[in-house]
Amino acid sequence: MTPLDDLIAAAREAPRRIVLSEGEDVRIAEGAVRAHKDGTAHPILIGRASEVADRLSSAGAGPAAFETVDPVSASKRQDYAEAFYDLRKHKGVDEEAAFAAMNDPLQFAAMMVRQGDGDGTIGGAVATTGDTVRAALQLIGRAPGVATVSSFFLMMLYEHHHPKNEVVVFADCGLIVEPTVEELAQIAMSSADSFTALVGETPRIAMLSFSTMGSARHDRVTRVVDATGIVKSARPDLLIDGEIQFDAAFVPHIGVSKAPASPLGGEANVFVFPGLESANIGYKIAQRIGGATAIGPILQGLNRPANDLSRGCSVDDVYHLIAVTSVQAAANS
């Protein structure tokens, strides 16, 4: 089995209610049908009933097998609007604006999850990343003790040319452009917990840099060293090292040569990049040249799972992210 097969199997063990805010999109409907048939989740599609039914029928499924919710006519719309008002009135939102906000599928889906009528939500096939993340932050909120919401990609390595058959995490590839030292530390801790929840193995965290153990001196190197120190102090349970170059963190014999005292031993599986620029470039090189399967961006640090698709996503992307969100929700319960 490939690492991707393992993830799908984990989702099947405890399928959760995943609210799909863009149920009228054909890719969303087809991904939901696959997830339903495979037993990886119980999809809930948001949208106009007739439009969602058409998309499901086109995907070869009977609409009656799926829960569909139209925000305009939903029985719980008033309840959600009142909860929205209580949550946002300190920001100047009045009751009329709260009721109107429930017309927005993204905000309606996030409120469903907040109110316990769904276990996780996915958007972004139609909406922008900014709108998708904003709805999650405002309505679902941060997990207790988490100051920074960030993102990561699951990088699946299982092609014949890959030196290892495994899944690794790249973070933060989608949200925080230039993380502070404290944010970089939080990204590392959240990524470690995400890896454990989704992969079920011990995280081995590499705090990446262009320097390995003092081989270069620069303010950007110092940031990584300081962030590593924060993690070691806050989470002594985690195996982490940095600053370290990617090759020393990933290739055992190079690790022995460049960083002989590192506890990673060239076997890191969680890679924390120093900024969004390098992380985004890195995952795309691994995907497009290296042939890794990239799943994400997956959000972390939220009170309940909410994830973002690309507007150029495929049905496979939808299906895989439904499985990820279902596993996240199971770990969160």
C-alpha positions as CSV (number, residue, x, y, z in Angstrom):
1,M,0.0,0.0,0.0
2,T,1.1,3.6,-0.7
3,P,1.0,6.3,2.0
4,L,-2.0,7.7,0.2
5,D,-3.8,4.3,0.5
6,D,-3.0,4.4,4.2
7,L,-4.6,7.8,4.5
8,I,-7.8,6.7,2.7
9,A,-7.9,3.6,5.0
10,A,-7.6,5.8,8.1
11,A,-10.5,7.9,6.9
12,R,-12.7,4.8,6.4
13,E,-12.1,3.7,10.0
14,A,-13.9,6.8,11.4
15,P,-15.8,8.7,8.6
16,R,-16.9,12.2,9.7
17,R,-19.5,14.7,8.5
18,I,-17.7,17.0,6.1
19,V,-19.5,20.1,5.0
20,L,-18.8,21.1,1.4
21,S,-19.6,24.8,1.0
22,E,-19.5,24.7,-2.8
23,G,-21.9,21.8,-3.5
24,E,-23.0,23.3,-6.8
25,D,-19.5,22.8,-8.3
26,V,-19.3,19.7,-10.4
27,R,-15.8,18.8,-9.0
28,I,-17.1,19.0,-5.4
29,A,-20.1,16.8,-6.3
30,E,-17.9,14.2,-8.0
31,G,-15.5,14.2,-5.1
32,A,-18.3,13.8,-2.6
33,V,-19.7,10.9,-4.5
34,R,-16.4,9.1,-4.4
35,A,-16.0,9.8,-0.7
36,H,-19.5,8.5,0.0
37,K,-18.9,5.3,-2.1
38,D,-15.6,4.7,-0.5
39,G,-16.8,5.4,3.0
40,T,-14.2,8.0,3.8
41,A,-16.7,10.6,4.9
42,H,-20.4,11.6,5.2
43,P,-20.5,14.6,2.8
44,I,-23.0,17.4,3.4
45,L,-23.4,19.6,0.3
46,I,-24.3,23.3,0.6
47,G,-26.2,24.9,-2.3
48,R,-29.5,25.1,-4.0
49,A,-31.2,21.7,-3.8
50,S,-32.0,21.5,-7.6
51,E,-28.5,22.5,-8.6
52,V,-26.8,20.1,-6.2
53,A,-29.1,17.3,-7.3
54,D,-28.2,17.9,-10.9
55,R,-24.5,17.7,-10.1
56,L,-24.9,14.6,-8.1
57,S,-26.9,12.9,-10.8
58,S,-24.2,13.9,-13.4
59,A,-21.7,12.2,-11.1
60,G,-23.8,9.0,-11.1
61,A,-25.3,9.3,-7.7
62,G,-28.9,9.5,-6.4
63,P,-29.3,12.8,-4.6
64,A,-31.4,11.2,-1.9
65,A,-28.3,9.5,-0.6
66,F,-26.8,12.8,0.4
67,E,-27.6,15.6,2.8
68,T,-28.1,18.9,1.0
69,V,-28.6,22.2,2.8
70,D,-29.7,25.4,1.1
71,P,-28.6,28.3,3.4
72,V,-31.5,30.5,2.2
73,S,-34.2,28.0,3.3
74,A,-32.4,26.0,6.0
75,S,-34.4,25.3,9.1
76,K,-31.4,26.3,11.3
77,R,-30.7,29.6,9.5
78,Q,-32.1,31.7,12.3
79,D,-30.3,29.8,15.0
80,Y,-27.0,30.2,13.1
81,A,-27.7,33.9,12.5
82,E,-28.3,34.4,16.2
83,A,-25.0,32.6,17.0
84,F,-23.2,34.6,14.4
85,Y,-24.6,37.9,15.9
86,D,-23.4,36.8,19.4
87,L,-20.0,36.0,18.0
88,R,-19.5,39.1,15.9
89,K,-21.5,41.9,17.5
90,H,-18.3,43.2,19.2
91,K,-17.1,44.0,15.6
92,G,-20.2,46.1,14.9
93,V,-22.3,43.3,13.3
94,D,-26.0,43.8,13.9
95,E,-28.8,41.2,13.8
96,E,-29.8,42.1,10.2
97,A,-26.2,41.8,9.0
98,A,-25.9,38.5,10.8
99,F,-29.0,37.1,9.1
100,A,-27.7,38.2,5.7
101,A,-24.3,36.7,6.4
102,M,-25.9,33.3,6.4
103,N,-26.6,33.6,2.7
104,D,-22.9,33.1,2.2
105,P,-22.2,29.3,1.8
106,L,-18.7,29.7,3.3
107,Q,-19.9,31.3,6.4
108,F,-23.0,29.1,6.7
109,A,-20.7,26.0,6.4
110,A,-18.3,27.3,9.0
111,M,-21.3,28.0,11.3
112,M,-22.6,24.4,10.8
113,V,-19.2,23.1,12.1
114,R,-19.1,25.6,14.9
115,Q,-22.6,24.6,16.1
116,G,-21.7,20.9,15.9
117,D,-23.8,20.0,12.8
118,G,-20.7,19.1,10.9
119,D,-17.3,17.9,11.9
120,G,-15.2,19.8,9.3
121,T,-15.6,21.9,6.3
122,I,-14.0,22.4,2.9
123,G,-14.1,25.4,0.5
124,G,-12.0,27.2,-2.0
125,A,-12.9,25.5,-5.3
126,V,-14.8,28.6,-6.2
127,A,-14.1,31.1,-3.3
128,T,-10.7,32.7,-2.8
129,T,-8.2,31.5,-0.2
130,G,-8.7,34.8,1.7
131,D,-12.4,34.3,2.0
132,T,-12.2,30.6,2.9
133,V,-9.6,31.2,5.6
134,R,-11.4,34.3,6.9
135,A,-14.6,32.4,7.4
136,A,-12.8,29.6,9.3
137,L,-10.9,32.1,11.5
138,Q,-13.9,34.2,12.4
139,L,-16.4,31.5,13.0
140,I,-14.6,28.3,13.9
141,G,-11.7,30.1,15.6
142,R,-8.3,29.0,16.9
143,A,-7.7,25.9,18.9
144,P,-7.0,26.5,22.6
145,G,-3.5,27.5,23.2
146,V,-2.8,28.2,19.5
147,A,-1.8,31.7,18.6
148,T,-1.1,31.2,14.9
149,V,-3.2,29.4,12.3
150,S,-0.9,28.1,9.6
151,S,-1.0,25.5,6.7
152,F,1.0,22.6,5.4
153,F,1.1,20.1,2.5
154,L,1.2,16.4,2.8
155,M,3.8,15.2,0.4
156,M,3.3,11.6,-0.7
157,L,6.4,9.8,-1.8
158,Y,5.7,6.5,-3.3
159,E,6.9,6.5,-6.9
160,H,9.6,4.0,-7.9
161,H,12.2,6.8,-8.2
162,H,11.6,8.2,-4.7
163,P,14.4,7.3,-2.3
164,K,11.9,6.7,0.5
165,N,8.3,5.4,0.5
166,E,6.7,7.7,3.1
167,V,4.6,10.8,3.7
168,V,6.2,14.0,4.9
169,V,4.9,17.5,5.9
170,F,6.0,20.7,4.3
171,A,5.0,23.9,6.2
172,D,3.9,26.7,5.9
173,C,3.3,26.7,2.2
174,G,0.1,28.7,2.0
175,L,-0.6,31.3,4.7
176,I,2.2,33.2,6.6
177,V,4.5,35.0,4.3
178,E,7.3,36.0,6.7
179,P,6.7,34.3,10.1
180,T,8.1,35.8,13.2
181,V,10.3,33.7,15.4
182,E,7.3,32.9,17.6
183,E,5.1,32.1,14.6
184,L,7.8,29.8,13.2
185,A,7.9,28.0,16.4
186,Q,4.1,27.6,16.4
187,I,4.1,26.4,12.9
188,A,6.6,23.7,13.9
189,M,4.6,22.5,16.9
190,S,1.3,22.5,14.9
191,S,2.9,20.6,12.1
192,A,4.2,18.0,14.4
193,D,0.8,17.5,15.9
194,S,-0.8,17.4,12.4
195,F,1.7,14.8,11.3
196,T,0.9,12.6,14.3
197,A,-2.9,12.9,13.7
198,L,-2.8,12.2,10.0
199,V,0.1,9.7,9.6
200,G,0.2,8.1,13.1
201,E,4.0,8.2,13.4
202,T,6.5,10.1,15.5
203,P,7.3,13.5,14.0
204,R,10.9,14.3,13.4
205,I,11.1,18.0,12.8
206,A,13.7,19.8,10.7
207,M,13.8,23.6,10.9
208,L,15.2,24.4,7.5
209,S,17.7,27.0,6.5
210,F,20.5,27.6,4.0
211,S,22.8,26.8,6.9
212,T,23.5,23.7,8.9
213,M,24.6,24.0,12.5
214,G,26.4,27.3,12.2
215,S,27.9,26.8,8.7
216,A,26.6,30.3,7.8
217,R,25.9,33.3,9.9
218,H,23.0,35.6,9.1
219,D,19.9,37.1,10.7
220,R,17.7,34.6,8.8
221,V,19.7,31.8,10.3
222,T,19.4,33.2,13.8
223,R,15.6,33.3,13.4
224,V,15.5,29.6,12.8
225,V,17.8,28.8,15.7
226,D,15.7,30.9,18.0
227,A,12.5,29.3,16.9
228,T,14.0,25.9,17.4
229,G,14.9,26.9,20.9
230,I,11.3,28.0,21.7
231,V,10.0,24.7,20.5
232,K,12.5,22.7,22.6
233,S,11.5,24.7,25.7
234,A,7.8,24.6,25.1
235,R,7.5,21.0,23.8
236,P,10.4,18.9,25.1
237,D,8.5,15.8,23.9
238,L,9.2,16.7,20.3
239,L,12.2,15.6,18.4
240,I,13.4,18.7,16.6
241,D,16.7,20.2,15.2
242,G,17.7,23.3,13.4
243,E,19.1,25.2,11.7
244,I,19.6,22.5,9.1
245,Q,19.7,22.2,5.3
246,F,17.2,20.0,3.6
247,D,19.8,17.4,2.4
248,A,21.2,17.0,5.8
249,A,17.7,16.5,7.2
250,F,16.5,14.0,4.6
251,V,19.5,12.0,3.4
252,P,21.1,9.9,6.2
253,H,24.6,9.8,4.9
254,I,24.6,13.5,4.3
255,G,23.2,14.0,7.8
256,V,26.1,12.1,9.3
257,S,28.5,14.2,7.3
258,K,27.0,17.7,7.9
259,A,25.3,17.2,11.2
260,P,26.7,14.2,13.0
261,A,25.3,15.3,16.4
262,S,21.8,15.8,15.1
263,P,19.1,13.6,16.5
264,L,17.3,13.6,13.1
265,G,19.9,11.3,11.5
266,G,18.8,12.4,8.0
267,E,15.3,10.9,8.7
268,A,13.2,14.1,9.2
269,N,9.6,13.8,8.2
270,V,8.3,17.3,9.1
271,F,10.0,20.1,7.2
272,V,9.5,23.7,8.5
273,F,10.6,26.2,5.9
274,P,11.8,29.7,7.1
275,G,9.1,31.5,5.0
276,L,6.2,31.1,2.6
277,E,8.4,32.0,-0.4
278,S,10.8,29.0,0.1
279,A,8.0,26.7,1.2
280,N,5.8,27.3,-1.7
281,I,8.6,27.0,-4.2
282,G,9.9,23.9,-2.5
283,Y,6.6,22.0,-2.5
284,K,6.0,22.8,-6.2
285,I,9.5,21.6,-7.2
286,A,8.9,18.4,-5.3
287,Q,5.5,18.0,-7.0
288,R,6.3,19.0,-10.5
289,I,9.9,17.7,-10.9
290,G,10.1,15.2,-8.1
291,G,6.7,13.6,-8.8
292,A,5.5,13.8,-5.2
293,T,1.7,13.8,-4.7
294,A,0.9,17.1,-2.9
295,I,-2.3,17.3,-0.8
296,G,-3.1,20.8,0.6
297,P,-2.9,23.4,1.7
298,I,-4.3,21.9,4.8
299,L,-5.1,24.4,7.6
300,Q,-3.9,23.7,11.2
301,G,-4.4,25.4,14.5
302,L,-8.2,25.8,14.2
303,N,-10.7,24.6,16.8
304,R,-12.2,22.3,14.3
305,P,-11.0,21.3,10.8
306,A,-11.6,23.7,7.9
307,N,-9.6,23.3,4.7
308,D,-8.9,25.2,1.5
309,L,-8.9,23.9,-2.1
310,S,-7.3,25.6,-5.1
311,R,-9.7,27.1,-7.6
312,G,-7.8,25.0,-10.1
313,C,-8.4,21.8,-8.1
314,S,-9.3,18.4,-9.7
315,V,-11.8,15.8,-8.5
316,D,-8.9,13.9,-7.1
317,D,-7.8,16.9,-5.0
318,V,-11.4,17.2,-3.6
319,Y,-11.6,13.5,-2.8
320,H,-8.2,13.5,-1.1
321,L,-8.9,16.6,0.9
322,I,-12.2,15.2,2.1
323,A,-10.3,12.2,3.4
324,V,-7.8,14.4,5.1
325,T,-10.5,16.5,6.7
326,S,-12.3,13.4,7.9
327,V,-9.1,12.1,9.6
328,Q,-8.5,15.5,11.2
329,A,-12.0,15.6,12.5
330,A,-11.7,12.0,14.0
331,A,-8.4,13.0,15.7
332,N,-10.1,16.2,17.0
333,S,-13.1,14.4,18.6
